[in-house]
Amino acid sequence: MLIRTAKQLRAVTEAIFTAAGAPTETAVEMGEALVGANLAGHDSHGVIRIPAYIRAIQEGALDPAARPSIVQETPTSALVDGRWGFGHVSARYGTNVAIRKARQSKTAILSVVRCNHIGRLGQWASQAAEQDVIAMVVVGGGGGTPGRLGGGIAAPFGGAERALSTNPIAIGFPGGKTPDMLVDFATTVVAEGKVQVARAKGAELPPGCIVDKHGRPSVNPNDLYDGGALLPFGGHKGYALAMFVEMLCGAFTPGDAHNGEGRRGGAVIWAVDALTFRDAASYESNADFVLQRIKRNRPAQGFSEVLIPGEPEARSAAARLAEGVQVAEATWEQIVEAGKGFKLDVEALSRTA
C-alpha cells in the first residue's frame, strides 16, 4: 500500500480531469468529491474511479464539460438534466436545488436524468444536513438496461443472475451540538466499488457477498466481473429496500423518456426542511437529546462505545487528513497510466502538491 496526502490526490485528480476536457470548476468539484470519499473511508468511491471515468470520456459516455440544468419544475419539485456529464456535478447541483426548494416550501423532491455515476451518496445527504435540511438520496432503476457506467450487477433475493444495480440509499439528518447523522449504504452486501478495492489488493471477499456466473457462492472478486452478481444484504429485507429504490428511480423517475437507447433510471433527492415544525433552537436541542440518548447506551461486549451513523466517516476523515490515505499499488499504477494518456507525470504532480 502507498500513502498519499489528500492534497496530493486532489492535485492529481484535478490535473487529469482538466487534461481530459473538464473546466477548472468541474475538475475542482471532482477532486473534492473523490478525495472526500477516500477521506471518509469509502475508497470504493474515491480516486480508484479515475481510470473508469477517463475510459467513459474516451468512449463518449461522459462529457467532462457538461453542466446540469433544470428542465422541468414546480415550487416543490424539479427534474434535472445531467447531460451525461460527471454525475457528482449533477448531484451537487441537484442537492442545492432541493435544499432551496425545501427551505421555500418545507419539502421538495428532485430527480436527475441523463446522469452518470454520482459517487458517494452520503456526500450529498451531508451537504443538505449541513444546511438544516433532512435529505434522502437514492440512485438506481437502471438494472434492466445497460447504463453509461454499467447496468445491472446485483441479483434479487432468490435470484442467481443480474437484475438490479447496487441501489444505494443515503439519509442525512442535522444534529445540534452533536454532529449530523448520516446513513449511507448500498442495498447489496458490499458496494461494487469495494469489490474493485478487494481485486486491486488481491484480497478475497467475505462469504455471502457474490455469486459467480453459474449462481454459485464465491469469494473471488474476479468472478463478479466474469458474469457474477452481487447479493442483497439481509436477504429479503435488503432486497425490499433495493426494490423501493428501483421503483423510485426506474418507474417514478422518467429516465426512459430522457436517457436514450432504452436506458432507464436516475437519481432521486427527497428533501425536508428540518425546521418545519420547530425553531432552530428547539430542533437542535431535541436532535441532541435523541442522538445523545443513543450515544449513552452501555456498549456491548467487544465494543468501547456506541457510534451514531456517520461517526466512522468523520473519524476516518480526521485520521486520514493527519496520516494520509492508503492507496493500493495497483490503483496508483492505473492512475499513473491514465495520466500518461494526457502526457501528465502523475508521480511528479504528487511530489510537488
Summary of the structure (lengths in Angstrom):
residues: 353
radius of gyration: 20.0
end to end distance: 19.7
largest distance: 56.7
contacts: 1282
relative contact order: 0.17
helix: 44%
strand: 17%
